[in-house]
Amino acid sequence: MTTPLLVPIRPSLVDKTPQWTFDVGTGLYTSTVTGRVLTPRELRQAVELVIYGAKQEAAMLVEELRAEEDSIAEFELGMGALLVAVHTAAAAAGTAGVPGILAEAEADLHATIAREKAYVASFSRDMRKRMLMATGAVLVALALSQNKQAFIARAQSYMGAALIGYERHRYRLMVFLDYTEGRRVMNPTVEHCIGCEREAGKGFVPIAQLVPLGNEECGQWCWCELEYRKTIPYLESI
């Protein structure tokens, strides 16, 4: 019996020294400090917590907006830094630093960050247009104030997209580790679209038949998660 390989989370996707290792035999993280095993549900919750913090930061950036061109430029820079941090963290959690998938994961991460930054740039252009439509500093400030909640929701949506990214990276890892089946599980605390209900109703299916999260009507606002298992072929006794 061989000893499962313990893979330290590689710093190529994160900035700080890890305190967790990933066991490719069990598909689980283990704390290098306490020895405690992290369940898939706990890992997902940890990612959700990181994303929640990024959403709060995004809301603060909107709150700090002023009716000035320089302020919008500062907002775009701050959002860009947040996007890099939250999507990198989600990718690191999903890939677990397993060498065999890092190249593909990093390409995915770079493409995701570029796409989300483009969305933020479009967001900034929209805000500039609103400023141009308002005449005078008072009216510009009023326009920003009246649209603040919509601005916050839009800014936070770019952070929330990291949850879909996490599940996409984790799917790649599970395929690499030879997991054979998966199923979609709906979050009981939120509403779901018809597409998610349909996919969740299928139960466990061959892993290649899983529909990636974010492909249904709810898009990047999907709160479903994916569960995986390995099936053991039935061996008939001779």
N, C-alpha and C positions, 0 to 999 in steps of 0.2 A: 504494500500500500504506500503510495507516494504522498509526501507532505504537500498540502495545497500551497500554491505560490501566494505570498503576501506582497502586494504591490503598494509601495508608498505613493500617495497622491503627488503626481509630478508637478513641479513648480512652473512648468511651461504654460499652464492654464491658470495659475494662481500666483499671488504675490508674497504670501507668507508661508513659513514652514508648517507643514501639516501636522495634526495631532491624531490623524486617523490613517489606518491602512485598510486596503481592500483585499479580501480573500476571494480569489477567482474560483475557488472550489465551492464556496457557499454562496457567492454573490452578495456578500454582506460586508459592511464596514465594521472595524473594531477599533476602539479607542486605544491609542498607545499609552495613555495615562492611566485609565481605570480598567481597561480590558473589557469594557462593556460593549456588547454587540448592538449595532444600530439597525432597527427593523426598517424595511422599505417605507413603511408608513411614517416613521420618525424622520427618515431622510427627506421625504417629500415635505413634511411639516417644516423642517429646517430650511429648505429652499423657499417655501412660502413665507417664512419669517424674514428672510433676506429680502425678498421681493416687496414685502410689506414695508420694510424700512426704506427701500428705494422709492416706493410710492410716496411716503411721507416727505422724503427729501425733494421729490419732484413737486409736490404741493407747495413746499416752502419756496422753491424757486419761482413759482407762479405768484405767490404772495409778495415776493420781493420785486416783482416787475414794476417799473415806473414808465410813465408816458414819455420815454426817450428812446431814440434809436440805439444808443450805447447799451441801454438796459436789456433790450431784446437780444443784442449780440452776446451779452454776458449770460443771459438765460440759455441761449443755444450752446454755449461752451459748457456751462454747468450740466445741462442735460446730456451732452455728449459724454462727459466724464462718468456720469451716473450709468449711462447705457453700457459703457465698457465694463464697469465694475459689476453690475448685476448680471449681465449676460455671461461674463467670464466665470463668475461664481456658480451660476446654474450649469454651465458646460462642465466645469470641474467636478461638480457633484455627480453629474450624469455619466461622465466617462470614467471616473474613478482612477484616472491616470494610467489605465492599462495601455501599454506601449503599442499594441497591435491596432488600435483605432485612433491614436492621437493625431496622426497626419490628417485624416479625414475629418476628425472633430475640429481641429484648428481651422481648417478651410471653411467648414460650416460656420464656426464662430465668427470668423472675419467677415463672411458674407452677411451674416445676420446683423452684426454691428453696423456694417455699411448701409444695409437696408433701413434699419431703424434710425440711423443718423439722417438719412435722406428724408424720412418722415418728419423728423424734428425740424429739418431745414424748411420743409414745406409749411410746417406749423408756424415757424417764425415769419415766413413770408405772408401768411394769412394775417398774423397779428399786425404786421407793418401796413397791410392794406386797410385794416380797420382804423389804424392811426391816421392814415391819409384821408380816409372818408370823413373823419371828425375834424372840425375846424376849431383851432384854439386849444391851448393846453388843458383847460377845464373840461372841454368836451372829450378830448382824448383820454384823460384820466377817468372820466365817467364811463366811456366805452370799455375801458379795461375792467373797471369795477363791475359793470353789468354782465360781462362775459366771464368773470373770474371762475365760477364753478364749472363752466363748460371747458375753460382752459385747463383747469386742474384735472378733470376727467380725461381729457385728451393726453395731457402729459403723463398721467399715471398709466394709461393704456400701453405706452411704449415700455414701461417697466414690467407690466403684467405679461407681456409677450415672452418674457424669459421663462415662464412656467412651461409654455409649449416647447421652448428650446430645451429645457431640462429633460422633458419626457422624450424628445426626439433623440437626444444624446444617449439617454438610458436605453432606449430601444436598440440603438446601434450596439451598445455594450452587451445587452442580453442576447442578441443574435451572435455576436462574437463568442460569447460564452456557451453557445449551443443550447440555449433555452429553446424549447420547441413549441410552446403554446403561450398565449396571452389573452387577456380580456380587458375590456373597458369597464371601469367602475365609476359610477356617477357620484358626485358629492351630494349628500342628502340635504345640505344646508342652502343650496342655490337652485334656481330654475334651470331646466335643460331644454335644448332644442330637440326637434323630432329626430334629427340625424343621430344625436348622441343616444337618445332612448333606443333607437333601432340598433345601433352598434352594441350598446350595453346588453340588450336583450339576447344577443347571440351567445353570450357566455364565453367560455374558452374556445378559441379557434387556433388553427396553425398560425405560428407567429408571422409568417409571410402574408397572412390574410388580414392582419390588423390594419385598420384604417388609422393613419396618423392623426393625432389630436390637432385641432385647428382647421381640419378639412370640412367640417360641418357648418351649418348656418351660423353658429355662435362664433366661429372664427377664432381669433386669438383670445377671446374672452372665455374660452372653454375651461371649465374647472374639473373635468374628468381626469382620471389617472389610469395608468395601465399596470396590470399585475401579470406576472410571468411565472411559469413553472416548467419543469422538465418532466417529460413522460418517459417511462421505462417500457420498452417494447415487451409485449407478452411472450414469454418463452414456454412453449409446450413441453411438457415432460416426455421424454422418450421411453 
